[in-house]
């Protein structure tokens, strides 16, 4: 049965109407404001005693607790950067950003963290790199990423998983160790990653252990909004004049395939998986955040209160993501956003190739970017 939902978890669903929304970044914090130090909250205040780190970089009072990864699945342009920024402002969650597609683990020479510093000089990531390098071979981990995490490598990855090869086990252990390292240095129970790549998410499921667990959040966006974004907005900082020049059929396929793989690979029996629509998140963030808190078994009040009071949300130490991460802060703003596909070919391509998935996710054919179907 098809379901229209705010969050989907197993058989639970909600069929409440919504309006498509937009996010708006806000420069509420001065551009030159110093970044919070490791072990502090995003607003610069001291972390609670239970989440502070000791001299070794491991949490003092929380040593021995299970490390939990929040892995955000989806496509490009699904709003994952804003979504993770909001989650990362909870004192128990350290947001990492996007690791897939970045030249792991040296991360594109010359590239910078969202704090404005190159990764090797960032006060947070420089420490992570230094300590991670003492337990993981950088070159072997980078080779594993190229070998196992790309979509075209899925068949090979599945074979290595079936035979539990040494290379497969080494790579997944290295992935989990990075999460443990970030959690230890930040002093948080949860770490979030918004790589969105379903194959990387699939690999994380085999790194689960007594002290490491994975929570999947599948963030979906109306495919019409995705198509509009991919054809009208630049992909990266500094590429304002470059546009994606591909057919609407290919753009639709790029929306369908990653979302389908996210469902097939990461919502298997035994996995913790929820689906969140971007439009619901920005139009009813308080409701969605509370539901996410129920899923994570985490009190989301610190984030809910900030969103409810419309306070600027600080942006700190994100790897990868869109240009939003270079702003000092963001504010979620609810407003109606009607997006037209433009040409007849675009409309025909989307509904022919992706209409079944749009219907599955609760989007109806209509003028707006997110018209919802409810179960009748």
Beta strands, then each sheet from edge to edge (+ up, - down):
strand 1: 7-8
strand 2: 22-26
strand 3: 67-73
strand 4: 93-95
strand 5: 190-196
strand 6: 212-220
strand 7: 272-277
strand 8: 313-314
strand 9: 329-333
strand 10: 363-364
strand 11: 371-372
sheet 1: 1+ 7- 6- 3- 5- 4-
sheet 2: 2+ 9- 8+
sheet 3: 10+ 11-
end
